[in-house]
Amino acid sequence: MSPSIEKGIKVLIAEAEKEIETIDVKTALTMLDNSDYQFVDIRDIRELQREGKIPGAHHAPRGMLEFWVDPDSPYHQEIFAQEKKYILYCAAAWRSALATQTLQNMGMRNVCHIGGGFSEWKSQNAPIEQLPERRP
């Protein structure tokens, strides 16, 4: 028997979507080569290796995002201490909606996510950067 929960993932995502900024792929494409924006891919590394990523995107796995953003964390990454707008994405915009909400709850105001995620990005034939092949 599974444990009961009060809110399922659909409710959590719907609540997040009410609080966060969502941009479409067309808008994201206008930001792609602009140094005022930083794309952040929060998917698992295996997803990036299999499908590629948005060109220039920084990989920040969902499980480490809060630690990498927090300047007081021993895992903090300087890329998150810049005066840029951070554009998060995942495969279908579920994880990125929740991650965007979490970062806003941490006090970040310069964050949004791409509606439809990388799946929508691919469906619109937007540019994709392949990761270099891994060597053993």
N, C-alpha and C positions, 0 to 999 in steps of 0.2 A: 504494500500500500504506500502510495506517495504522500509526503507531508502536505498539509494544506497551506496555501499561501493566500495572502489578502489581495495582492496585486500581481497580475501576470505581466509578462514582457510586453504585450500589446498595450496595456494600460500605462506602463512605465514609459514606453516610447511616445505614446500620445501625449502624456503629461510633459515630457521633455520638449516635444515639438511646439508646444504652446509657449515655451519660455526661451527658445533659442532662435537664432537666425539661420535660415536655410537658404542656400543659393542654388540656382540651377546650373547645369553644365555650361550653358551658353555664357552666363555671367562668369563662371569660374575660368573659362577659356580666356576672357579678357584680362584676367589677373595673372595668367600663367607666367609671363616673362617680366612681370613687374616686381622689383626687389622689395616693394612695400608689403608683399604677401609671401607667406610660407605655407606650402601645402604639406600636410602631415598625414601619412598613411598609417593607420592604426591596426591594420590587419596583421595576422600571423605571418611570420617570415616565409612560411611555405606557400602562402597565397601569393606573395610578391614574386617568389621564385617561379611559380607556375604561370602567373598571368602578367607579370610586369607591374609597373606603377606609373603614376603621373610623372612626367619628366620634372626632375628637380625636387621631387617630394622627399621629405625626411621621414625615415621609418621610425616610429615610436610605438612599439607594441602596446595594445590596450592595457595589458596588465601592469605596465611600468609608467604609463603616461603621467599620473599624478606625481609620482616620485621624480620623474625627469623635469617636470614643470616647477616644482617647489624648490625655491632657492635655498631653503633650510635642509633639504634632503641630501644625504650623502651621495645620491644618485643623480642629482641635478645636472642638466645639460644646458650649456650656455646658449644653445640655439633658441631656447625658450625664454631668454632674458632680453630679447631684442624688441625694438619698437616696430613690430610688424603686426599684421593681422594674420592669424593662424586659421587655415582652412583644413578642417579634418575630413577624412573620408574613410570608409570601410567598404565592404562588398555591396551591401544593400541599404546603407544609411541607418541601420538600427544601432550598431555599436557606436557609430560616430554621433548620433543624436544623444545617446546617453553620456558619451564622453564629453561632448560639448556642454551639456548641462552640468556635468561634474566640474569642469573647468570654470564655468561661470559661478558655480557655488563656491569655488575656491577664490573668487574675486576677479578672474579674467573677464574683461569686457571685449577684448580684441580677438574673438573666436567665433567661428561659424562652421557649418558643415555643408557638404554637397548632397542635395536631395537625390535619391536614387543610387548614390555611392558610385563605386568603380564600375558596377554593372551598367549603370546609365551612361557613364563616361565612355565605356567601350561601345555601347549601342549607338552612340552618336559619332563613332569613328574619330574620337578625339585622340591626340597623340599619346603613345604609350612607350615608356622606356623599359627595356628588358634589363634585368639584373645580370651582371657577369656570371658566367658559369662557375660553379663551385668546384674547387679542386680538392681532391682528397688529402 
